[in-house]
Amino acid sequence: MKQCLKLLAVGLILQFVTSCKQKEKFDKEKFFPVLSFIQSQVADIDTSLHSIYKLVYVDSLRIDTLYVHRENFRKEANDFLSIPDISTAKYEDRYTEEKINDEMLNRVLLIYTPISPEKEEIQRQEVVIKPDPSGDKVTNIIINRVINTRDSAVQKRLLWKIDESFQVTTIRQLAGQPETTATIKVVWNDDE
């Protein structure tokens, strides 16, 4: 009888420990799915009736304004659509998440930074959320991306304004040449 009670107690303890480990697995919050969110924005723009135009600034000297055909929008948004998806399990242990509640601006910031920056392409990713009783709304996504090759260093500063526009600033440093900066802004909902 004592052995049965011991076995029952051990079984209950093992079941408790196992359920705690499973709960731990489910309690861990996933990172905000930035890539999926942007893909849904692009899909919405594909079916919208908004005019799409692009502003191009090169070293703050030249400004061009161009109309963008709807079928070319995905190509223009490629810098966003080609980012690594840090919300996947592959990146789970490579990034940290910080949540900041800015009461003065009435915004919540989700900030993702790499644990080993020298190994990662995404150096910083921010999701700006406006809290609202009827449902929180993502307002901006900001991504700092670094792509290094043998002969160049490229920084891309990406800003996606939800349901409105996106901007890509590219800072390129080629070996033995001066640094160049180019900014492209694509607007599809200019209701301001």
Stockholm file with secondary structure:
# STOCKHOLM 1.0

chainA/1-192         MKQCLKLLAVGLILQFVTSCKQKEKFDKEKFFPVLSFIQSQVADIDTSLHSIYKLVYVDSLRIDTLYVHRENFRKEANDFLSIPDISTAKYEDRYTEEKINDEMLNRVLLIYTPISPEKEEIQRQEVVIKPDPSGDKVTNIIINRVINTRDSAVQKRLLWKIDESFQVTTIRQLAGQPETTATIKVVWNDDE
#=GR chainA/1-192 SS CHHHHHHHHHHHHHHHHHHHHHHHHHHSCCCCCHHHHHHHHHHHHHTCCCCCEEEEEETTTEEEEEECCGGGHHHHTHHHHTSCCTTSGGGTTTEEEEEEEETTTTEEEEEEEESSGGGCSEEEEEEEEECCTTCCEEEEEEEEEEEECSSEEEEEEEEEETTTEEEEEEEEEETTSCCEEEEEEEESCCCC
#=GC SS_cons         CHHHHHHHHHHHHHHHHHHHHHHHHHHSCCCCCHHHHHHHHHHHHHTCCCCCEEEEEETTTEEEEEECCGGGHHHHTHHHHTSCCTTSGGGTTTEEEEEEEETTTTEEEEEEEESSGGGCSEEEEEEEEECCTTCCEEEEEEEEEEEECSSEEEEEEEEEETTTEEEEEEEEEETTSCCEEEEEEEESCCCC
//
